[in-house]
Amino acid sequence: MLKIKYLILNFTFLFLLGNAQAQLGHKAELVFENAFHDLGELNAGDLVEMEFEFINAGRQPLIITEVKTTCGCTVADFPKTPVMKGEKRKIRVTYHATEPGAFQKTITVISNSKNKDEEIVIEGFVK
Protein backbone atom coordinates (compact mmCIF):
# COMPACT_ATOMS: atom_id res chain seq x y z
CA MET A 1 0.00 0.00 0.00
CA LEU A 2 2.83 2.40 0.87
CA LYS A 3 4.57 1.65 -2.45
CA ILE A 4 1.41 2.55 -4.36
CA LYS A 5 1.19 5.90 -2.56
CA TYR A 6 4.82 6.68 -3.43
CA LEU A 7 4.23 5.63 -7.02
CA ILE A 8 1.17 7.88 -7.32
CA LEU A 9 3.01 10.75 -5.62
CA ASN A 10 6.01 10.38 -7.97
CA PHE A 11 3.76 10.18 -11.02
CA THR A 12 1.88 13.32 -9.94
CA PHE A 13 5.14 15.19 -9.32
CA LEU A 14 6.56 14.21 -12.73
CA PHE A 15 3.31 15.16 -14.46
CA LEU A 16 3.25 18.60 -12.81
CA LEU A 17 6.94 19.18 -13.51
CA GLY A 18 6.53 18.26 -17.19
CA ASN A 19 3.45 20.46 -17.48
CA ALA A 20 5.27 23.44 -15.92
CA GLN A 21 8.26 23.01 -18.26
CA ALA A 22 5.97 22.80 -21.28
CA GLN A 23 4.22 26.02 -20.27
CA LEU A 24 7.53 27.86 -19.83
CA GLY A 25 8.42 27.11 -23.45
CA HIS A 26 5.11 28.49 -24.67
CA LYS A 27 5.16 31.99 -23.18
CA ALA A 28 4.80 35.24 -25.04
CA GLU A 29 8.08 36.80 -26.17
CA LEU A 30 8.51 40.52 -26.81
CA VAL A 31 11.24 41.16 -29.39
CA PHE A 32 12.07 44.67 -30.60
CA GLU A 33 13.25 45.26 -34.15
CA ASN A 34 15.44 48.06 -32.77
CA ALA A 35 15.40 48.98 -29.08
CA PHE A 36 17.49 52.15 -29.52
CA HIS A 37 16.92 55.51 -31.24
CA ASP A 38 19.57 58.22 -31.53
CA LEU A 39 17.69 61.47 -32.02
CA GLY A 40 20.83 63.46 -32.80
CA GLU A 41 20.80 67.21 -32.13
CA LEU A 42 17.55 68.86 -31.11
CA ASN A 43 16.58 72.42 -30.31
CA ALA A 44 15.14 73.25 -26.91
CA GLY A 45 11.37 73.03 -27.19
CA ASP A 46 11.37 70.39 -29.96
CA LEU A 47 8.75 67.66 -29.72
CA VAL A 48 9.97 64.44 -31.35
CA GLU A 49 7.91 61.30 -32.00
CA MET A 50 9.35 57.89 -32.83
CA GLU A 51 8.14 54.30 -33.04
CA PHE A 52 9.62 51.11 -31.70
CA GLU A 53 8.34 48.15 -33.70
CA PHE A 54 8.15 44.77 -31.99
CA ILE A 55 6.86 41.28 -32.62
CA ASN A 56 5.42 38.64 -30.34
CA ALA A 57 7.88 35.82 -31.09
CA GLY A 58 6.29 33.56 -28.48
CA ARG A 59 3.37 31.17 -28.63
CA GLN A 60 0.97 32.87 -26.21
CA PRO A 61 -0.68 36.30 -26.60
CA LEU A 62 1.57 39.12 -25.41
CA ILE A 63 -0.04 41.54 -22.97
CA ILE A 64 1.72 44.81 -22.21
CA THR A 65 0.50 45.97 -18.82
CA GLU A 66 2.56 49.14 -18.41
CA VAL A 67 5.23 51.28 -20.02
CA LYS A 68 7.30 53.37 -17.59
CA THR A 69 9.28 56.42 -18.60
CA THR A 70 12.05 58.06 -16.60
CA CYS A 71 10.64 61.60 -16.66
CA GLY A 72 7.66 63.73 -17.65
CA CYS A 73 9.45 64.79 -20.84
CA THR A 74 8.91 61.31 -22.30
CA VAL A 75 5.49 59.80 -23.00
CA ALA A 76 4.78 56.35 -24.42
CA ASP A 77 1.66 55.01 -26.12
CA PHE A 78 1.42 51.22 -26.34
CA PRO A 79 -1.05 48.57 -27.51
CA LYS A 80 -3.73 47.93 -24.90
CA THR A 81 -5.03 44.74 -26.55
CA PRO A 82 -3.24 41.37 -26.67
CA VAL A 83 -0.61 40.95 -29.38
CA MET A 84 -1.07 37.54 -30.95
CA LYS A 85 1.69 35.08 -31.88
CA GLY A 86 3.73 36.42 -34.80
CA GLU A 87 1.93 39.79 -34.79
CA LYS A 88 3.86 43.06 -35.15
CA ARG A 89 2.90 46.23 -33.31
CA LYS A 90 4.48 49.53 -32.30
CA ILE A 91 5.13 51.53 -29.19
CA ARG A 92 5.05 55.26 -29.91
CA VAL A 93 7.31 57.47 -27.84
CA THR A 94 7.16 61.26 -27.69
CA TYR A 95 10.10 63.21 -26.29
CA HIS A 96 9.87 66.91 -25.39
CA ALA A 97 13.35 68.45 -25.47
CA THR A 98 13.44 70.85 -22.53
CA GLU A 99 16.84 70.74 -20.83
CA PRO A 100 20.00 71.61 -22.80
CA GLY A 101 22.74 69.01 -22.96
CA ALA A 102 23.10 65.31 -23.66
CA PHE A 103 20.27 63.02 -22.64
CA GLN A 104 19.51 59.32 -22.48
CA LYS A 105 16.03 58.14 -21.56
CA THR A 106 15.13 54.55 -20.75
CA ILE A 107 11.58 53.33 -21.28
CA THR A 108 10.64 50.10 -19.50
CA VAL A 109 8.02 47.85 -21.10
CA ILE A 110 6.31 45.56 -18.59
CA SER A 111 4.47 42.55 -20.00
CA ASN A 112 3.82 38.85 -19.67
CA SER A 113 6.82 38.16 -21.94
CA LYS A 114 9.21 35.47 -20.80
CA ASN A 115 11.71 38.30 -20.14
CA LYS A 116 9.11 40.27 -18.11
CA ASP A 117 10.67 43.75 -18.44
CA GLU A 118 12.25 45.01 -21.66
CA GLU A 119 13.97 48.36 -22.08
CA ILE A 120 14.02 50.70 -25.05
CA VAL A 121 16.33 53.71 -25.11
CA ILE A 122 16.39 57.13 -26.76
CA GLU A 123 19.31 59.52 -26.64
CA GLY A 124 20.50 62.74 -28.20
CA PHE A 125 21.65 66.26 -27.50
CA VAL A 126 19.54 69.37 -26.86
CA LYS A 127 21.11 72.65 -28.04
C-alpha positions as CSV (number, residue, x, y, z in Angstrom):
1,M,0.0,0.0,0.0
2,L,2.8,2.4,0.9
3,K,4.6,1.6,-2.4
4,I,1.4,2.5,-4.4
5,K,1.2,5.9,-2.6
6,Y,4.8,6.7,-3.4
7,L,4.2,5.6,-7.0
8,I,1.2,7.9,-7.3
9,L,3.0,10.7,-5.6
10,N,6.0,10.4,-8.0
11,F,3.8,10.2,-11.0
12,T,1.9,13.3,-9.9
13,F,5.1,15.2,-9.3
14,L,6.6,14.2,-12.7
15,F,3.3,15.2,-14.5
16,L,3.3,18.6,-12.8
17,L,6.9,19.2,-13.5
18,G,6.5,18.3,-17.2
19,N,3.5,20.5,-17.5
20,A,5.3,23.4,-15.9
21,Q,8.3,23.0,-18.3
22,A,6.0,22.8,-21.3
23,Q,4.2,26.0,-20.3
24,L,7.5,27.9,-19.8
25,G,8.4,27.1,-23.4
26,H,5.1,28.5,-24.7
27,K,5.2,32.0,-23.2
28,A,4.8,35.2,-25.0
29,E,8.1,36.8,-26.2
30,L,8.5,40.5,-26.8
31,V,11.2,41.2,-29.4
32,F,12.1,44.7,-30.6
33,E,13.3,45.3,-34.2
34,N,15.4,48.1,-32.8
35,A,15.4,49.0,-29.1
36,F,17.5,52.1,-29.5
37,H,16.9,55.5,-31.2
38,D,19.6,58.2,-31.5
39,L,17.7,61.5,-32.0
40,G,20.8,63.5,-32.8
41,E,20.8,67.2,-32.1
42,L,17.5,68.9,-31.1
43,N,16.6,72.4,-30.3
44,A,15.1,73.3,-26.9
45,G,11.4,73.0,-27.2
46,D,11.4,70.4,-30.0
47,L,8.7,67.7,-29.7
48,V,10.0,64.4,-31.4
49,E,7.9,61.3,-32.0
50,M,9.4,57.9,-32.8
51,E,8.1,54.3,-33.0
52,F,9.6,51.1,-31.7
53,E,8.3,48.1,-33.7
54,F,8.2,44.8,-32.0
55,I,6.9,41.3,-32.6
56,N,5.4,38.6,-30.3
57,A,7.9,35.8,-31.1
58,G,6.3,33.6,-28.5
59,R,3.4,31.2,-28.6
60,Q,1.0,32.9,-26.2
61,P,-0.7,36.3,-26.6
62,L,1.6,39.1,-25.4
63,I,0.0,41.5,-23.0
64,I,1.7,44.8,-22.2
65,T,0.5,46.0,-18.8
66,E,2.6,49.1,-18.4
67,V,5.2,51.3,-20.0
68,K,7.3,53.4,-17.6
69,T,9.3,56.4,-18.6
70,T,12.1,58.1,-16.6
71,C,10.6,61.6,-16.7
72,G,7.7,63.7,-17.6
73,C,9.5,64.8,-20.8
74,T,8.9,61.3,-22.3
75,V,5.5,59.8,-23.0
76,A,4.8,56.3,-24.4
77,D,1.7,55.0,-26.1
78,F,1.4,51.2,-26.3
79,P,-1.0,48.6,-27.5
80,K,-3.7,47.9,-24.9
81,T,-5.0,44.7,-26.5
82,P,-3.2,41.4,-26.7
83,V,-0.6,40.9,-29.4
84,M,-1.1,37.5,-31.0
85,K,1.7,35.1,-31.9
86,G,3.7,36.4,-34.8
87,E,1.9,39.8,-34.8
88,K,3.9,43.1,-35.1
89,R,2.9,46.2,-33.3
90,K,4.5,49.5,-32.3
91,I,5.1,51.5,-29.2
92,R,5.0,55.3,-29.9
93,V,7.3,57.5,-27.8
94,T,7.2,61.3,-27.7
95,Y,10.1,63.2,-26.3
96,H,9.9,66.9,-25.4
97,A,13.4,68.4,-25.5
98,T,13.4,70.8,-22.5
99,E,16.8,70.7,-20.8
100,P,20.0,71.6,-22.8
101,G,22.7,69.0,-23.0
102,A,23.1,65.3,-23.7
103,F,20.3,63.0,-22.6
104,Q,19.5,59.3,-22.5
105,K,16.0,58.1,-21.6
106,T,15.1,54.6,-20.8
107,I,11.6,53.3,-21.3
108,T,10.6,50.1,-19.5
109,V,8.0,47.9,-21.1
110,I,6.3,45.6,-18.6
111,S,4.5,42.6,-20.0
112,N,3.8,38.8,-19.7
113,S,6.8,38.2,-21.9
114,K,9.2,35.5,-20.8
115,N,11.7,38.3,-20.1
116,K,9.1,40.3,-18.1
117,D,10.7,43.7,-18.4
118,E,12.3,45.0,-21.7
119,E,14.0,48.4,-22.1
120,I,14.0,50.7,-25.0
121,V,16.3,53.7,-25.1
122,I,16.4,57.1,-26.8
123,E,19.3,59.5,-26.6
124,G,20.5,62.7,-28.2
125,F,21.7,66.3,-27.5
126,V,19.5,69.4,-26.9
127,K,21.1,72.7,-28.0
